[in-house]
């Protein structure tokens, strides 16, 4: 809400570039109540964009979330056009043309001259510098990035990227529009790759190096899916698009040559050169067919291993799950910390949100970011890396000394990871305070579990048993006072036994219910305490891991 302060009201939007992405943006805007113009230079592209919007609305009708009349009314708020005739009254223009800086700059310059003063122009670029694109417009204060993720109607995240000259009003208005469109916006400072792609591609880089060293792409996919990813790296490359990923990789290599430059021919290069672009053309690392429900079905393409083998000089070999996870996740974690230190994103929680909503990543990789709140107020979580690798290093040791010790022990990979943080001041050493916080947190959770067990075993059971004892005694007394004719068909003892068994069953259910209520109460209390005192992510961890008896 604070980021929307001073936002202007958007009555009319426009999107430049139709097709699947433009159609998805147009659909999302229209279905949430903001009329939108969709412009392209070709009728075929407009047909594709309108077809995409119509397809999504038809699915809503099939699921009975919309009536045909309502869907038709929404579709009528999307106006396809081949010219700028209606752009004079537009409040915001979202540029979604091909990912080519020259084309984008030409389109942006042309558009700015045809809209009213103060109109916000947002680029849906996934990797091109906002400051670079801003050079094409006369009023850069009204220009910024608005990066949607594909498919637009499903992916909840939108990156709002501000440049050096972007105004606060433009940021607030774009955040407001993204929220109105049903998305979760995250404000990001301009840099190559912005937040999500900048974090994601070191992960891809680790994966490509693993493939070079002999990794099995199917086995690695399974390991990373088990770890918490919605899909493994090879499958994710196919979904993103091999050509798109290859282009973004080039942009990031230029932006971060010290750590993201290409130093060897990769499995991705092989697929790109063979024009195997993934799901979009039916084959990438996997081959895609359509199941009876019309959904893409994947299976390893039979020749993928042979193609990857061309860039595996030592052939294929097996890697442990631990090594696979380390080699893919640690570069990603380190890059995330860099983003925090450079102010690319405002907080670890926002970085978490980018990973969860932009990538679909679960808790496995999020925890180290929040550990930063528990002891690393300045600088990256070196202790987290030490814990992850199991290295035993004393506190207060200069960074250079740590790197030298690791190399002397033959731990070159760990040393390289620590040495890849040039913004650290040598001699700063490490702060193990966060580990103490973690241990205290774990101890606290087990204390809660112990108290819960004691309460369940002593208080709840004792109280319920006392009530049951009194109830059984009263029932038995009443049965004995009944005259014998009441027991012609069943002996008094059998009736008493059946009734007392029923009472015992009810008592057992009552004990379980009270125990579950107490467990839930204590869990909620622990979660709230951690949510407000430490972080929301650790509250989620507590919900999953709190030990209950």
C-alpha positions as CSV (number, residue, x, y, z in Angstrom):
1,X,0.0,0.0,0.0
2,X,2.9,2.4,0.8
3,X,4.2,1.8,-2.7
4,X,0.9,2.9,-4.2
5,X,0.8,6.2,-2.4
6,X,0.3,9.0,-5.0
7,X,-0.8,6.7,-7.8
8,X,-2.9,8.1,-10.6
9,X,-6.1,6.4,-11.6
10,X,-5.9,4.3,-14.7
11,X,-9.1,4.4,-16.8
12,X,-7.7,3.3,-20.1
13,X,-4.7,1.0,-20.8
14,X,-3.0,-0.1,-24.0
15,X,-0.6,-2.8,-25.0
16,X,1.8,-2.7,-27.9
17,X,2.4,-6.1,-29.5
18,X,-0.3,-8.8,-29.7
19,X,0.4,-12.5,-29.9
20,X,0.4,-14.7,-26.8
21,X,2.0,-12.3,-24.4
22,X,0.0,-9.2,-25.6
23,X,-3.2,-11.2,-25.6
24,X,-2.5,-12.5,-22.1
25,X,-1.9,-8.9,-20.8
26,X,-5.0,-7.7,-22.6
27,X,-7.1,-10.5,-21.1
28,X,-5.8,-9.9,-17.5
29,X,-6.5,-6.1,-17.8
30,X,-10.0,-6.6,-19.2
31,X,-11.1,-9.4,-16.9
32,X,-10.2,-7.2,-13.9
33,X,-12.1,-4.2,-15.2
34,X,-9.6,-2.0,-17.0
35,X,-10.4,-1.5,-20.8
36,X,-7.4,-1.9,-23.0
37,X,-6.3,-1.2,-26.6
38,X,-4.2,-3.9,-28.2
39,X,-2.1,-2.6,-31.1
40,X,0.1,-4.5,-33.6
41,X,1.4,-4.0,-37.1
42,X,-0.1,-7.2,-38.5
43,X,-3.7,-8.6,-38.6
44,X,-2.3,-12.1,-38.0
45,X,-0.8,-11.0,-34.7
46,X,-4.0,-9.3,-33.6
47,X,-6.0,-12.4,-34.4
48,X,-3.6,-14.4,-32.3
49,X,-3.9,-12.0,-29.4
50,X,-7.7,-11.8,-29.5
51,X,-7.7,-15.6,-29.9
52,X,-5.6,-16.0,-26.7
53,X,-8.0,-13.7,-24.8
54,X,-11.1,-15.5,-26.2
55,X,-9.6,-18.9,-25.3
56,X,-9.0,-17.8,-21.7
57,X,-12.5,-16.3,-21.3
58,X,-14.0,-19.5,-22.8
59,X,-12.3,-21.6,-20.2
60,X,-13.8,-19.4,-17.5
61,X,-17.3,-20.0,-19.1
62,X,-16.7,-23.7,-19.2
63,X,-15.8,-23.7,-15.5
64,X,-18.9,-21.6,-14.9
65,X,-17.0,-18.7,-13.4
66,X,-18.4,-16.4,-16.1
67,X,-21.6,-16.4,-18.1
68,X,-21.3,-16.3,-21.9
69,X,-22.8,-12.8,-21.7
70,X,-20.3,-11.6,-19.2
71,X,-17.4,-13.1,-21.1
72,X,-18.6,-11.4,-24.3
73,X,-18.8,-8.0,-22.4
74,X,-15.2,-8.4,-21.1
75,X,-13.9,-9.3,-24.6
76,X,-15.6,-6.2,-26.0
77,X,-13.4,-4.1,-23.7
78,X,-10.3,-5.3,-25.6
79,X,-10.0,-3.2,-28.8
80,X,-7.6,-4.5,-31.5
81,X,-6.1,-1.9,-33.8
82,X,-3.4,-1.5,-36.4
83,X,-2.9,2.2,-35.7
84,X,-2.5,4.7,-32.8
85,X,-5.8,6.5,-33.5
86,X,-7.2,5.9,-30.0
87,X,-4.0,6.4,-28.0
88,X,-4.7,10.1,-27.2
89,X,-6.8,9.1,-24.1
90,X,-4.6,6.3,-22.9
91,X,-3.3,6.5,-19.3
92,X,-0.6,3.8,-19.5
93,X,1.0,2.0,-22.4
94,X,2.6,-1.5,-21.9
95,X,5.1,-2.2,-24.6
96,X,5.4,-6.0,-25.3
97,X,7.1,-6.2,-28.7
98,X,9.9,-8.5,-29.7
99,X,12.9,-8.6,-27.2
100,X,15.2,-6.5,-29.4
101,X,16.5,-3.2,-28.0
102,X,16.6,-1.4,-31.4
103,X,13.0,-2.3,-32.2
104,X,11.8,-1.5,-28.7
105,X,13.5,1.9,-28.8
106,X,11.9,2.8,-32.1
107,X,8.5,1.7,-30.8
108,X,8.9,3.6,-27.6
109,X,10.0,6.9,-29.3
110,X,7.1,6.6,-31.8
111,X,4.5,5.9,-29.0
112,X,5.6,8.8,-26.8
113,X,4.9,11.3,-29.5
114,X,1.3,10.1,-29.9
115,X,0.1,9.9,-26.3
116,X,-1.0,12.7,-24.0
117,X,1.5,14.4,-21.6
118,X,2.0,12.4,-18.4
119,X,1.1,9.0,-20.0
120,X,3.1,6.3,-18.4
121,X,5.0,4.0,-20.8
122,X,6.1,0.6,-19.4
123,X,8.2,-2.0,-21.1
124,X,7.6,-5.7,-20.6
125,X,11.2,-6.5,-21.3
126,X,12.6,-9.4,-19.4
127,X,16.2,-8.4,-19.5
128,X,17.1,-5.2,-21.4
129,X,18.2,-2.3,-19.2
130,X,15.5,0.2,-18.4
131,X,18.0,3.0,-18.3
132,X,19.2,2.0,-21.8
133,X,15.6,2.0,-23.2
134,X,14.8,5.3,-21.4
135,X,17.3,6.9,-23.7
136,X,14.7,6.6,-26.5
137,X,12.1,8.8,-24.7
138,X,12.0,12.5,-24.0
139,X,10.4,12.1,-20.6
140,X,12.2,9.2,-18.8
141,X,10.4,10.2,-15.6
142,X,7.3,8.5,-17.1
143,X,9.1,5.4,-18.2
144,X,9.8,2.1,-16.3
145,X,9.6,-1.6,-16.7
146,X,6.6,-3.8,-16.0
147,X,7.7,-7.4,-16.5
148,X,4.9,-10.0,-16.6
149,X,5.8,-13.7,-16.5
150,X,4.4,-16.2,-18.9
151,X,1.7,-17.4,-18.9
152,X,0.3,-14.0,-17.8
153,X,-3.0,-15.3,-16.5
154,X,-1.3,-17.9,-14.2
155,X,1.9,-16.3,-13.0
156,X,1.1,-14.0,-10.1
157,X,4.2,-11.9,-10.0
158,X,5.0,-8.6,-11.8
159,X,8.3,-6.9,-11.6
160,X,8.0,-3.1,-11.5
161,X,11.5,-1.9,-12.5
162,X,12.5,1.7,-12.0
163,X,15.4,3.5,-13.7
164,X,17.5,6.4,-12.6
165,X,15.0,9.0,-13.7
166,X,11.7,7.2,-13.1
167,X,9.3,9.3,-10.9
168,X,7.7,8.0,-7.7
169,X,4.3,8.7,-9.2
170,X,5.1,6.4,-12.2
171,X,6.2,3.7,-9.9
172,X,3.1,4.1,-7.6
173,X,0.7,4.1,-10.6
174,X,2.2,1.0,-12.2
175,X,2.2,-0.9,-8.8
176,X,-1.5,0.2,-8.5
177,X,-2.4,-1.1,-11.9
178,X,-0.6,-4.4,-11.4
179,X,-2.5,-4.9,-8.1
180,X,-5.8,-4.0,-9.9
181,X,-4.9,-6.6,-12.5
182,X,-4.8,-9.2,-9.7
183,X,-1.0,-9.5,-9.6
184,X,1.5,-9.2,-6.8
185,X,4.0,-6.4,-7.8
186,X,7.5,-6.2,-6.5
187,X,9.5,-3.0,-7.0
188,X,13.0,-3.6,-8.3
189,X,15.9,-1.3,-9.0
190,X,17.1,-1.5,-12.6
191,X,20.0,-3.9,-13.3
192,X,20.7,-6.6,-16.0
193,X,18.1,-9.3,-15.5
194,X,16.3,-7.3,-12.8
195,X,15.6,-9.6,-9.8
196,X,14.1,-13.0,-10.9
197,X,16.2,-13.6,-14.0
198,X,19.3,-12.3,-12.3
199,X,18.8,-14.8,-9.5
200,X,17.6,-17.6,-11.8
201,X,20.5,-17.6,-14.3
202,X,23.3,-18.4,-11.9
203,X,21.2,-21.5,-11.1
204,X,21.1,-22.3,-14.8
205,X,24.9,-21.6,-15.0
206,X,25.5,-24.1,-12.3
207,X,23.3,-26.6,-14.1
208,X,25.1,-26.1,-17.4
209,X,28.5,-26.6,-15.7
210,X,27.1,-29.8,-14.2
211,X,25.9,-31.0,-17.6
212,X,29.4,-30.3,-19.0
213,X,30.9,-32.4,-16.2
214,X,28.7,-35.4,-17.1
215,X,25.3,-34.8,-15.5
216,X,22.2,-36.6,-16.5
217,X,19.5,-34.0,-17.3
218,X,16.6,-36.3,-16.3
219,X,18.2,-37.3,-13.0
220,X,19.1,-33.7,-12.2
221,X,15.5,-32.6,-12.9
222,X,14.2,-35.2,-10.5
223,X,16.6,-34.2,-7.8
224,X,15.7,-30.5,-8.0
225,X,11.9,-31.2,-8.2
226,X,12.3,-33.3,-5.0
227,X,14.2,-30.4,-3.5
228,X,11.3,-28.0,-4.1
229,X,11.3,-26.7,-7.6
230,X,8.0,-27.1,-9.6
231,X,10.1,-28.4,-12.5
232,X,13.8,-29.3,-13.0
233,X,16.2,-27.0,-14.9
234,X,16.0,-28.9,-18.2
235,X,12.2,-28.9,-18.2
236,X,12.2,-25.2,-17.1
237,X,14.5,-24.3,-20.0
238,X,12.0,-25.9,-22.4
239,X,9.0,-24.1,-20.8
240,X,10.8,-20.7,-20.8
241,X,12.0,-21.3,-24.4
242,X,15.5,-22.3,-25.3
243,X,15.8,-19.2,-27.6
244,X,14.5,-16.9,-24.9
245,X,16.8,-18.3,-22.3
246,X,19.8,-18.2,-24.7
247,X,19.1,-14.5,-25.4
248,X,18.7,-13.6,-21.7
249,X,21.9,-15.5,-20.9
250,X,23.8,-13.3,-23.4
251,X,22.4,-10.2,-21.8
252,X,23.4,-11.3,-18.3
253,X,26.8,-12.4,-19.5
254,X,27.4,-8.9,-20.8
255,X,26.1,-7.4,-17.6
256,X,28.1,-9.6,-15.2
257,X,31.1,-10.8,-17.2
258,X,33.0,-11.7,-14.0
259,X,30.7,-14.6,-13.1
260,X,28.1,-15.1,-15.9
261,X,30.2,-15.0,-19.0
262,X,30.2,-18.0,-21.3
263,X,33.5,-19.9,-21.1
264,X,32.5,-23.2,-22.7
265,X,30.0,-24.6,-25.2
266,X,26.9,-25.6,-23.3
267,X,24.1,-28.0,-23.6
268,X,21.8,-25.0,-24.1
269,X,24.0,-23.8,-27.1
270,X,23.6,-27.3,-28.7
271,X,19.8,-27.1,-28.4
272,X,19.7,-23.5,-29.6
273,X,21.8,-24.2,-32.7
274,X,19.6,-27.2,-33.5
275,X,16.5,-24.9,-33.3
276,X,15.1,-27.1,-30.5
277,X,13.3,-24.3,-28.6
278,X,11.3,-26.4,-26.1
279,X,7.5,-26.5,-25.7
280,X,7.0,-23.7,-28.3
281,X,8.0,-26.0,-31.2
282,X,7.5,-29.4,-29.6
283,X,11.1,-30.4,-28.8
284,X,13.9,-29.3,-26.6
285,X,15.6,-31.4,-24.0
286,X,12.3,-33.2,-23.9
287,X,9.9,-34.1,-26.6
288,X,6.3,-32.8,-26.3
289,X,3.1,-34.4,-27.4
290,X,-0.5,-33.7,-26.5
291,X,-2.4,-35.9,-24.1
292,X,-6.2,-36.7,-24.5
293,X,-7.0,-33.6,-22.5
294,X,-5.0,-31.4,-24.8
295,X,-2.2,-30.7,-22.3
296,X,1.5,-30.9,-23.2
297,X,3.0,-34.3,-22.3
298,X,6.8,-34.6,-22.0
299,X,9.2,-37.4,-22.4
300,X,13.0,-37.4,-22.8
301,X,13.8,-37.0,-26.5
302,X,15.8,-40.1,-27.6
303,X,18.7,-38.1,-29.1
304,X,19.1,-35.6,-26.3
305,X,21.8,-37.6,-24.6
306,X,23.8,-37.9,-27.8
307,X,23.5,-34.2,-28.4
308,X,24.6,-33.3,-24.8
309,X,27.4,-35.8,-25.1
310,X,29.1,-33.6,-27.6
311,X,29.7,-31.0,-24.9
312,X,30.6,-33.6,-22.2
313,X,34.4,-34.2,-22.7
314,X,34.6,-36.8,-19.9
315,X,31.3,-38.5,-20.7
316,X,28.3,-39.0,-18.5
317,X,28.6,-39.8,-14.8
318,X,26.5,-39.8,-11.6
319,X,26.5,-37.1,-8.9
320,X,25.1,-37.2,-5.4
321,X,21.9,-35.3,-4.6
322,X,23.9,-33.1,-2.2
323,X,26.4,-32.1,-4.9
324,X,23.7,-31.4,-7.4
325,X,21.8,-29.2,-5.0
326,X,24.9,-27.4,-3.9
327,X,26.2,-26.7,-7.5
328,X,22.8,-25.3,-8.6
329,X,21.5,-23.5,-5.5
330,X,24.6,-21.9,-4.0
331,X,25.3,-19.6,-7.0
332,X,21.6,-18.6,-6.8
333,X,21.8,-17.9,-3.1
334,X,25.0,-15.8,-3.5
335,X,23.4,-13.8,-6.3
336,X,20.3,-13.1,-4.2
337,X,22.5,-11.8,-1.4
338,X,24.3,-9.5,-3.9
339,X,20.9,-8.2,-4.9
340,X,20.1,-7.4,-1.3
341,X,23.4,-5.7,-0.7
342,X,23.1,-3.6,-3.9
343,X,19.5,-2.5,-3.0
344,X,18.0,-4.1,-6.1
345,X,15.2,-5.3,-3.9
346,X,14.2,-3.9,-0.6
347,X,14.2,-6.8,1.8
348,X,14.8,-10.6,2.1
349,X,11.0,-11.0,2.2
350,X,10.6,-9.4,-1.2
351,X,13.4,-11.6,-2.6
352,X,11.5,-14.6,-1.1
353,X,8.3,-13.4,-2.9
354,X,10.2,-13.1,-6.2
355,X,11.4,-16.7,-5.8
356,X,8.0,-18.1,-4.8
357,X,5.8,-16.2,-7.2
358,X,8.1,-15.7,-10.1
359,X,9.7,-19.2,-10.1
360,X,7.5,-21.3,-7.9
361,X,10.3,-22.2,-5.6
362,X,9.5,-23.7,-2.2
363,X,11.1,-23.4,1.2
364,X,14.4,-25.2,0.4
365,X,16.2,-22.2,-1.0
366,X,14.3,-19.4,0.9
367,X,15.6,-20.1,4.4
368,X,19.1,-18.7,3.9
369,X,17.7,-15.3,2.9
370,X,15.7,-15.0,6.1
371,X,18.6,-16.2,8.2
372,X,20.2,-12.9,7.2
373,X,17.6,-11.1,9.3
374,X,18.8,-13.1,12.4
375,X,22.4,-12.0,12.5
376,X,23.6,-10.6,9.2
377,X,22.5,-7.0,9.2
378,X,25.4,-6.1,6.9
379,X,26.9,-8.3,4.3
380,X,26.0,-11.8,3.1
381,X,25.3,-14.8,5.2
382,X,28.8,-16.4,5.1
383,X,27.9,-18.6,8.1
384,X,25.0,-20.0,6.1
385,X,27.5,-21.1,3.4
386,X,29.7,-22.6,6.0
387,X,26.8,-24.5,7.6
388,X,25.7,-25.7,4.1
389,X,29.2,-27.1,3.4
390,X,29.9,-28.4,6.9
391,X,33.1,-26.4,7.1
392,X,34.4,-25.8,10.7
393,X,35.9,-22.3,10.7
394,X,36.4,-20.1,13.7
395,X,34.7,-16.7,14.1
396,X,36.7,-13.6,13.5
397,X,38.9,-15.0,10.8
398,X,39.6,-12.7,7.8
399,X,37.9,-13.7,4.6
400,X,41.2,-14.1,2.7
401,X,42.5,-16.5,5.4
402,X,39.3,-18.5,5.1
403,X,39.7,-18.8,1.4
404,X,43.3,-19.9,1.7
405,X,42.4,-22.5,4.4
406,X,39.7,-23.9,2.2
407,X,42.1,-24.2,-0.8
408,X,44.7,-25.9,1.4
409,X,42.0,-28.4,2.4
410,X,41.2,-29.1,-1.3
411,X,37.8,-27.4,-1.0
412,X,38.3,-25.3,-4.1
413,X,34.6,-25.0,-4.9
414,X,33.8,-23.6,-1.5
415,X,36.8,-21.2,-1.7
416,X,35.6,-20.0,-5.1
417,X,32.2,-19.3,-3.8
418,X,33.5,-17.2,-0.9
419,X,36.1,-15.5,-3.0
420,X,33.3,-14.5,-5.5
421,X,32.1,-11.8,-3.0
422,X,34.5,-8.9,-3.7
423,X,32.2,-6.4,-1.9
424,X,33.2,-7.9,1.4
425,X,35.8,-6.2,3.4
426,X,38.8,-8.6,4.1
427,X,39.3,-8.9,7.8
428,X,35.6,-8.6,8.5
429,X,35.4,-12.3,9.4
430,X,32.2,-14.1,10.1
431,X,29.4,-13.6,12.6
432,X,28.1,-16.9,14.1
433,X,25.4,-15.1,16.0
434,X,22.8,-16.3,13.5
435,X,23.6,-20.0,14.3
436,X,23.0,-19.3,18.0
437,X,19.6,-17.8,17.0
438,X,18.8,-20.9,15.0
439,X,19.8,-23.2,17.9
440,X,17.7,-21.2,20.3
441,X,14.7,-21.3,17.9
442,X,15.1,-25.1,17.6
443,X,15.3,-25.4,21.4
444,X,12.2,-23.3,21.7
445,X,10.3,-25.5,19.4
446,X,11.2,-28.6,21.3
447,X,10.3,-27.0,24.6
448,X,6.9,-26.2,23.1
449,X,6.6,-29.9,22.1
450,X,7.7,-31.0,25.6
451,X,5.1,-28.8,27.2
452,X,2.5,-30.0,24.8
453,X,3.3,-33.6,25.6
454,X,3.2,-33.0,29.3
455,X,-0.1,-31.1,29.1
456,X,-1.6,-33.9,26.9
457,X,-0.4,-36.7,29.2
458,X,-1.1,-35.1,32.5
459,X,-3.7,-32.4,32.4
460,X,-6.0,-33.4,29.5
461,X,-6.0,-37.1,30.2
462,X,-6.4,-36.6,33.9
463,X,-9.3,-34.2,33.5
464,X,-11.1,-36.3,30.9
465,X,-10.6,-39.5,33.0
466,X,-12.0,-37.8,36.0
467,X,-15.2,-36.8,34.1
468,X,-15.5,-40.3,32.6
469,X,-15.1,-42.0,36.1
470,X,-17.9,-39.9,37.5
471,X,-20.1,-40.5,34.5
472,X,-19.6,-44.2,34.6
473,X,-20.3,-44.4,38.3
474,X,-23.5,-42.4,37.8
475,X,-24.7,-44.6,34.8
476,X,-23.9,-47.7,36.8
477,X,-25.9,-46.5,39.8
478,X,-28.9,-45.6,37.6
479,X,-28.8,-48.9,35.8
480,X,-28.8,-50.7,39.2
481,X,-31.8,-48.7,40.3
482,X,-33.9,-49.8,37.3
483,X,-36.4,-52.6,37.9
484,X,-35.5,-56.0,36.4
485,X,-38.2,-56.0,33.7
486,X,-36.1,-53.5,31.8
487,X,-33.5,-56.3,31.4
488,X,-35.7,-59.1,30.0
489,X,-33.9,-59.2,26.7
490,X,-30.4,-58.3,27.8
491,X,-28.7,-59.0,31.1
492,X,-27.9,-55.9,33.2
493,X,-24.1,-56.6,32.9
494,X,-24.2,-56.6,29.1
495,X,-26.1,-53.3,29.0
496,X,-23.7,-51.7,31.5
497,X,-20.6,-53.0,29.5
498,X,-22.0,-51.6,26.2
499,X,-22.8,-48.2,27.7
500,X,-19.4,-47.9,29.5
501,X,-17.6,-48.9,26.2
502,X,-19.5,-46.1,24.5
503,X,-18.4,-43.7,27.2
504,X,-14.8,-44.7,26.8
505,X,-14.9,-44.2,23.1
506,X,-16.3,-40.7,23.5
507,X,-13.7,-40.0,26.1
508,X,-10.9,-41.0,23.8
509,X,-12.3,-38.8,21.0
510,X,-12.5,-36.0,23.4
511,X,-8.9,-36.4,24.5
512,X,-7.7,-36.4,20.9
513,X,-9.8,-33.3,20.0
514,X,-8.5,-31.3,23.0
515,X,-5.0,-32.4,22.2
516,X,-5.3,-31.3,18.6
517,X,-6.8,-28.0,19.6
518,X,-3.9,-27.3,22.0
519,X,-1.4,-28.3,19.4
520,X,-3.0,-25.9,16.9
521,X,-3.1,-23.1,19.5
522,X,0.6,-23.5,20.4
523,X,1.6,-23.7,16.8
524,X,-0.3,-20.6,15.9
525,X,1.3,-18.8,18.9
526,X,4.8,-19.9,17.8
527,X,4.1,-18.8,14.2
528,X,2.8,-15.4,15.2
529,X,5.8,-14.9,17.5
530,X,8.2,-15.7,14.7
531,X,6.3,-13.8,12.1
532,X,6.5,-10.5,14.0
533,X,9.8,-11.1,15.7
534,X,11.9,-12.9,13.1
535,X,10.3,-13.4,9.7
536,X,7.3,-14.9,7.8
537,X,9.3,-17.5,6.1
538,X,10.6,-19.0,9.4
539,X,7.0,-19.0,10.6
540,X,6.1,-21.2,7.6
541,X,9.1,-23.4,8.5
542,X,7.8,-23.8,12.0
543,X,4.4,-24.7,10.7
544,X,5.9,-27.6,8.7
545,X,8.6,-28.7,11.2
546,X,7.3,-28.1,14.7
547,X,7.5,-31.5,16.5
548,X,4.3,-32.6,18.1
549,X,3.7,-35.8,20.1
